[in-house]
Amino acid sequence: MPTSRTRALFPISGQVEAGQFAPAGGLGTTVSTMEIDAPVAGRALVVIVDDRTAHGAGTDSTGPLVTELLNEAGFLVDATVIVSADEVEIRNALNTAVIGGVDLVISVGGTGVSPRDVTPDATEDVLDRELLGISEALRSSGLAAGALDAGLSRGLVGVSGSTLVVNLASSRAAIRDGMATLTPLAGHVIGELSGIAE
C-alpha cells in the first residue's frame, strides 16, 4: 500500500454549488488543514449526479455516505462535486478528476433507464477501457441484496488514464452494497495501474 504525504481538508457544513468542488465532507466557514503521513488506498473524488441538488432544491445525502465508506476503506477523498444530469457536466467532472490525478472517481446517480439517466453515456466517452466484470459484480451483488436500482443500473466501470471510474446507483442500499463489492476490487485495479500490484 503506498504511503502518501498529502494535505487533507476537513470540517464540513453547507451546500456545494452545481459544478463546484467541496472539501471531503462538505463546505464550512472554516477549513482546517493537517499533514497526513500514512498508508492510503489512494485519492478519490465523488461526483453526485442529481438535478434537484444541483439546482439548490435538495440536499445531498449520498455524498457524505460515499465519503464515509471511502474513508473507511483507506481512501483520502479530495472533494465532492454535484452536477446536473447533463452529459457535458458529467463528462467535465469526470475528466477533471482524471486530470487531477485521483486514483478513483465514483459517480452516484443517473444510471437507470429514464431519459435523464445519462451518467453511463457520459462515462463511456471518458473511459479508455471498460471493466465489465466489476460492473456485473456490482449489479449482481446489488440484486442479491435487494437493491433493485443496482440491478437495473446501466452503470459502467472502467479505466481512464490511471484512474478507476465507477458509476453507482443512487439508493443508499445500492451505495453500501456497491462499495462493499467494489473496495477489494478497486484496491487491486489501482495497484495494477500504479505498477505495485503483485
C-alpha positions as CSV (number, residue, x, y, z in Angstrom):
1,M,0.0,0.0,0.0
2,P,1.5,3.4,-1.0
3,T,2.4,6.0,1.6
4,S,1.2,9.4,0.7
5,R,2.1,12.8,2.3
6,T,-0.9,15.0,1.4
7,R,-2.9,17.9,2.6
8,A,-6.3,16.8,3.7
9,L,-9.3,19.2,4.1
10,F,-11.7,18.7,7.0
11,P,-14.8,20.1,8.7
12,I,-18.0,20.5,6.7
13,S,-21.4,22.0,6.6
14,G,-23.3,23.7,3.9
15,Q,-24.2,23.1,0.3
16,V,-22.0,22.7,-2.7
17,E,-23.0,24.7,-5.7
18,A,-23.5,22.8,-9.0
19,G,-20.3,22.0,-10.7
20,Q,-18.2,23.2,-7.7
21,F,-15.8,21.0,-5.7
22,A,-16.1,20.8,-1.9
23,P,-13.5,19.6,0.6
24,A,-14.2,16.0,1.6
25,G,-17.1,16.1,4.0
26,G,-18.6,19.4,2.8
27,L,-18.2,23.2,3.0
28,G,-17.9,25.2,6.1
29,T,-16.9,28.7,7.2
30,T,-13.6,27.3,8.3
31,V,-11.4,24.6,6.9
32,S,-8.5,23.3,8.8
33,T,-5.6,21.5,7.2
34,M,-3.3,19.0,8.5
35,E,-0.5,16.9,7.1
36,I,-1.2,13.2,6.9
37,D,1.7,10.7,6.6
38,A,0.1,7.3,6.5
39,P,-0.6,4.4,4.2
40,V,-3.6,5.2,2.0
41,A,-5.5,3.2,-0.6
42,G,-5.4,6.2,-2.9
43,R,-7.0,9.5,-3.6
44,A,-10.7,9.6,-4.6
45,L,-13.3,12.1,-5.8
46,V,-17.1,11.7,-5.6
47,V,-19.4,13.0,-8.3
48,I,-23.1,13.3,-7.4
49,V,-25.5,13.4,-10.4
50,D,-28.7,14.9,-9.2
51,D,-30.8,17.7,-10.9
52,R,-32.6,18.8,-7.7
53,T,-29.5,19.1,-5.6
54,A,-27.5,20.7,-8.4
55,H,-30.2,23.4,-8.7
56,G,-30.4,24.0,-5.0
57,A,-33.8,22.4,-4.5
58,G,-32.5,19.5,-2.4
59,T,-29.8,18.4,0.0
60,D,-27.1,15.8,-0.9
61,S,-27.3,12.9,1.5
62,T,-25.4,10.4,-0.7
63,G,-22.1,12.2,-1.0
64,P,-21.3,12.1,2.8
65,L,-22.2,8.3,2.8
66,V,-19.8,7.6,-0.1
67,T,-17.1,9.7,1.5
68,E,-17.5,7.9,4.8
69,L,-17.3,4.5,3.1
70,L,-14.2,5.6,1.1
71,N,-12.5,6.9,4.2
72,E,-13.2,3.5,6.0
73,A,-11.6,1.8,3.0
74,G,-8.5,4.0,3.4
75,F,-9.1,6.5,0.7
76,L,-8.4,10.2,1.0
77,V,-11.4,11.9,-0.6
78,D,-10.3,15.1,-2.3
79,A,-13.8,16.5,-2.9
80,T,-17.4,16.0,-3.8
81,V,-18.9,17.7,-6.8
82,I,-22.6,17.9,-7.6
83,V,-23.7,18.2,-11.2
84,S,-27.0,18.1,-13.2
85,A,-28.0,15.0,-15.2
86,D,-26.3,16.5,-18.2
87,E,-23.8,14.6,-20.3
88,V,-21.4,17.6,-20.7
89,E,-21.4,18.4,-17.0
90,I,-20.9,14.8,-16.0
91,R,-18.1,14.3,-18.6
92,N,-16.4,17.5,-17.4
93,A,-16.5,16.4,-13.8
94,L,-15.0,13.0,-14.6
95,N,-12.3,14.5,-16.9
96,T,-11.4,17.0,-14.1
97,A,-11.0,14.1,-11.7
98,V,-8.8,12.2,-14.1
99,I,-6.7,15.2,-15.0
100,G,-6.4,15.9,-11.3
101,G,-4.7,12.6,-10.8
102,V,-7.2,10.9,-8.4
103,D,-6.9,7.1,-8.3
104,L,-10.7,6.5,-8.0
105,V,-13.7,8.6,-9.1
106,I,-17.1,7.4,-8.1
107,S,-20.2,8.9,-9.6
108,V,-23.6,8.4,-7.9
109,G,-26.9,8.6,-9.7
110,G,-28.2,8.8,-13.3
111,T,-27.5,5.1,-14.1
112,G,-31.1,3.9,-14.7
113,V,-33.3,3.8,-17.7
114,S,-35.1,7.2,-17.6
115,P,-34.3,9.8,-20.3
116,R,-32.4,11.9,-17.7
117,D,-30.2,8.9,-16.7
118,V,-27.2,9.8,-18.8
119,T,-24.2,9.0,-16.5
120,P,-23.2,5.8,-18.3
121,D,-23.4,7.6,-21.7
122,A,-21.1,10.4,-20.4
123,T,-18.8,7.9,-18.7
124,E,-18.4,5.9,-21.9
125,D,-16.8,8.9,-23.6
126,V,-14.2,9.2,-20.8
127,L,-13.1,5.6,-20.5
128,D,-10.1,4.1,-22.2
129,R,-11.1,0.5,-21.2
130,E,-14.2,-0.9,-19.7
131,L,-14.0,-3.4,-16.8
132,L,-17.2,-5.5,-17.5
133,G,-16.5,-7.9,-14.7
134,I,-16.7,-5.3,-12.0
135,S,-19.8,-3.6,-13.3
136,E,-21.5,-7.0,-13.5
137,A,-20.4,-7.8,-9.9
138,L,-21.9,-4.5,-8.7
139,R,-25.3,-5.3,-10.4
140,S,-25.3,-8.9,-9.2
141,S,-24.5,-8.1,-5.6
142,G,-27.0,-5.3,-5.6
143,L,-29.8,-7.6,-6.8
144,A,-28.8,-10.2,-4.3
145,A,-29.0,-7.6,-1.5
146,G,-32.4,-6.4,-2.7
147,A,-31.3,-3.1,-4.2
148,L,-33.4,-3.1,-7.3
149,D,-31.9,0.1,-8.7
150,A,-28.5,-1.5,-8.6
151,G,-29.9,-4.4,-10.6
152,L,-31.4,-2.1,-13.1
153,S,-28.3,0.1,-13.3
154,R,-26.6,0.7,-16.7
155,G,-23.6,1.9,-14.7
156,L,-20.1,1.4,-16.1
157,V,-16.7,0.7,-14.5
158,G,-13.5,1.3,-16.4
159,V,-10.2,3.0,-16.6
160,S,-9.3,6.4,-17.9
161,G,-5.6,7.0,-17.9
162,S,-4.5,5.8,-14.5
163,T,-7.9,6.5,-12.8
164,L,-10.6,3.9,-12.0
165,V,-14.0,5.3,-12.8
166,V,-17.1,3.8,-11.2
167,N,-20.8,4.5,-11.7
168,L,-23.1,3.6,-8.8
169,A,-26.9,3.8,-8.5
170,S,-28.1,6.4,-6.0
171,S,-30.0,4.5,-3.4
172,R,-28.3,4.1,0.0
173,A,-28.6,0.3,-0.3
174,A,-27.0,0.3,-3.7
175,I,-24.2,2.5,-2.4
176,R,-23.5,0.5,0.7
177,D,-23.6,-2.8,-1.2
178,G,-21.7,-1.4,-4.2
179,M,-18.9,-0.1,-2.0
180,A,-18.6,-3.4,-0.2
181,T,-18.2,-5.2,-3.5
182,L,-16.0,-2.5,-5.1
183,T,-13.5,-1.9,-2.3
184,P,-11.3,-5.0,-2.6
185,L,-11.5,-4.9,-6.4
186,A,-10.6,-1.2,-6.6
187,G,-7.5,-1.8,-4.5
188,H,-6.3,-4.4,-6.9
189,V,-7.0,-2.3,-10.0
190,I,-5.4,0.8,-8.5
191,G,-2.4,-1.3,-7.6
192,E,-2.1,-2.6,-11.2
193,L,-2.5,0.9,-12.6
194,S,0.3,2.3,-10.3
195,G,2.5,-0.7,-11.0
196,I,2.7,-2.0,-7.5
197,A,0.3,-5.0,-7.7
198,E,1.9,-8.4,-7.4
